[in-house]
Amino acid sequence: MKLPTVFALLGLSLFGLTGCVTDDGTGAMAQATTRTRQAANDRAPWVIQTPFGIMYGQTQRETVQYSSREAPGTIIVDTPNRYLYYVLGHDQAMRYSIAVGGEGYDWAGTSTISNKREWPDWTPTPGELKRFPNLPKHMAGGEDNPLGARALYLGATLYRIHGTNEPWKLGTAVSSGCIRLSNEDIVDLYNRSKIGAKVIVRR
């Protein structure tokens, strides 16, 4: 069952600052609640800008029926539908909502988990620095880091499966090719995943 989780974020910048939502009596919270109910049965992500920050809906991870010949522990990324599946076996998988590569940055292929890191550092690629010259050349891991709480590195590539400090973008195609999950979900996937596990990205 898809249940939206509502968050609010204040002081938003490239790296985001978390905050709280309160109702000042203007009715903004009531409007957001109505929108939340409407989104409960809708796969598409939604975002509302309010005087208090950004509110958004997020599809919760869940165990689903999923037929696959792949071994348990395999990760399968369904790029078009914005889902990642962790194969559990017995025709079941854990399903996570993800953000994927934007137009021109999506990709497909098979790799393996070559490394795992908690609160990873981030060094933008030369291509990212060219497109976004204001990015820092290096950023230490932490809550403000765009890679989020955990990262799974894919083979010898520059691609990763990682968390995000912009969870309202889940369900969209916005990254430079990496696969993003909410910080809660990447911690769950990180704890399940093993180095050497197969990762299949489909588009």
Beta strands, then each sheet from edge to edge (+ up, - down):
strand 1: 7-9
strand 2: 47-50
strand 3: 53-56
strand 4: 62-65
strand 5: 75-78
strand 6: 83-89
strand 7: 92-97
strand 8: 100-101
strand 9: 109-118
strand 10: 150-154
strand 11: 160-162
strand 12: 173-175
strand 13: 179-180
strand 14: 198-202
sheet 1: 1+ 3- 2+
sheet 2: 4+ 7- 6+ 5- 14- 9+ 10- 11+ 13+
sheet 3: 8+ 12+
end
